[in-house]
């Protein structure tokens, strides 16, 4: 990945941060994007990279971020779409406004980033687009109706673009993490404990017990997969959705 220009969204924590660190370790020039400047500064210093404070819900922020990268480096080789997940809850709890916000955050952020970087990838006949989704695209999670529904749209988008853009040397793939030890799993466990009137520890134990390996995944493990998909070695892999879940998804395909 030496010399490749990579945009990593949601890079201030969790899987996004681990991906930014792994890309940098492998020689990429990383532009980290998130809303929390303090964390981004710490990351940029650690990886000797750059950062942009931007809100993935705002089209103008996304446009500003990509323009900054292109002005600085001239192109983009790798895009990692990664945002915080929609809130946990059940169908009856959400009105149109919540659905629209979740759609904008989860789906339209990916659409906007891809739209802006695609011309550069097509021109150079090389590109890697990686969407961080969730195991919920293969096996719905009970109290995540928003994620279960909207993340599937990202999968459909990726599959379509993978077919259409393969001739440009652009690959488009999705990573579907299971329970990974991040702040997100803590948030979901807190929501689960409130919804089911159980302790936080019991809620966390339920996540762990749902994984045949009997542990949570590590952000660094997701980062290793992302770095492979972003590399030259993965040039014949496109249109796939790869789960990294310790065996949590029970479906055969």
Order of alpha helices (4+ residues) and beta strands (2+ residues): beta-alpha-beta-alpha-beta-alpha-beta-alpha-alpha-beta-alpha-beta-alpha-alpha-alpha-beta
